[in-house]
Amino acid sequence: MKNLLPLMLREWLQYRFAWALLVLVPLALSLLLLSVGTIQLDDEMTAMAPQQLSLMVAVLSMLITATVLLMLLGTTSLFTALGSPRRDHGDRSVEFWLSLPSGHAESLLAPLLVHLLLVPAAALVVGYLAALPISLVTVGRVTGVGEWFALPWGQILPALGALLLRALAGLPLAVLWLLPLVLAAMMANALFRRWGLPVLGVGLILLAQGLERLFGQPVLADTLGALLVNAATSLAGAAGQALTSEQGSMPLEALPALPAWALRDLAAAYANMAQPLMAGALLVSAGLFAALVAWRRRGASAG
Amino acid sequence: MTTADHIAPSTDTLVSARHLSVRYGRKTAVDDVSFSIPKGRVVGLLGHNGAGKTTLMKALVGLAEPAGELSVLGLHPQRDRVALLQGACYIPDVAILPRWARVSELITLMGRLHPRFSAERARQLLARTSVGLGDKVKSLSKGMVAQAHLALVASIDARLMILDEPTLGLDVLSRKAFYEMLIDEWCDGERSVLVSTHQVEEVESLLSDVLMLNEGKLVLSISLEEVDRRFVALSHDPAVAEQMAAAHPLLKYRVQGGSAALFDGEPPPHVQALGRRVRPSLVDLFVALTRKPELDRQHF
């Protein structure tokens, strides 16, 4: 696995401009639209005092910015990872990569690490930073630029930073929960090319329906649902508590409690790993990864 | 016809194959071939399309699973593929560099991936071509991609280079430039090259040895010096064609101003007296030893 870092560097060299565009274009559009468009507030927000309203708008705009960037980069990265087994077949450069002294396992692992872990993590960090100018423009339009500078940044940034760290620490767990589905989709793409995802989707639906009708057990549907829910709660909400439930609904009151909430939530996410479903997910993932390595080795030898 | 011969014996053998076969399902792509390649040789691998050349080369670099004994640089190609590719470099086809990459990025990647790659040497070699470091592969012509690929691979301090149809589809200038760079910049008397190509006449002057595959079987494994000693071509007047044919030559063919016959070994003196001895070309030898598929096809 000593070539893992160079192979990850290849991902950076190949996708860096696409990633930059995925970050910069939505941000630029958002800034433009927020600058010239109309921002509508509901009655509850309109009734707030300017200071509270500014805080609410700032925190919401920052959370939305980070979430949108995570969803955007995370989704495109996920699909890039799903297509990675066959991506070099189009220009036949797979022959070039196979002629280099790197193993099949590390060649498959590098894009997974980059696209499932590093890119979403970078999206979270960039979202956290990019949220500042977005919040400046938004607050500036709603209550005035001066209100943005008057906000209690000493409380806001650590609180949102705690949320960021919570999501970053939960990201590997989310990937582990999703790994069986991701690897199954990669295998399907490897075997069936562009029909891979439809074949896998239809196959899973038919299998789930069949199991339920034959045995009265929605075991597959339940399992898939549990994997998705566990992946989502690995990022936030594992403890099953709303962010502001303990300290009231106003952001200023909830902010100081966020770091402690994030820590409890993260502990709950890790505790949630200790269940048979995770053991099963890891076993299935190991089997699917071994199958992908075998497929790559066999594909390399196909005449 | 010779099968399972050996190229000139040497104490420092880079490739050794004994009873090597490769099967794809029920099809035998390489059938019981035995040969060896010592250091310092430039070996041509000749064969028709589908003769098994690519499969044999893939087996040599661990990308195809063979039966029999195979050792490359003293390593088991499949089991030790990563270690093997550190000492042997391989160009599997023409124009297969990733189209998204810039040449400088490929140098960076090769520098990190290959412990024996010299980025400085790659830049020196590329400076002798029309390929720029900032050029994207997708903006290069096929000939320029082949030059860039050879410059990258020739910057690896390897002992063996394996080239599978590296100039297929290139124009004559690109082919010439490719082979000039190969001979001038890589071959040093210690390293060996195994090259498969259809342009037999273009590489003949570069080769020291030749392997000929026909339908998966090795029909000739010989040095070019040995070719000159063993095979005899007689240029003769068409009037004596029947007498020549009676001596059972390997091949009868046209040459400028008459006919010629190719023999495996010295023909009888009375036959030699009928013609003038000329040097047999590799192309004629190739046709003579692998013509059966062509004749078979004429029946359909």
Interface residues (C-beta under 8 A of the other chain):
Chain A: N3 L5 P6 L7 L9 R10 L13 Q14 D88 D91 R92 S93 E95 F96 W97 L98 S99 L100 P101 S102 G103 A300 S301 A302 G303
Chain B: Y24 A29 T54 T55 K58 V61 L63 A64 E65 R81 V82 A83 L84 L85 Q86 C89 Y90 I91 P92 D93 A95 I96 L97 P98 R99 W100 A101 E105 T108 L109 M110 R112 L113 H114 P115 H149
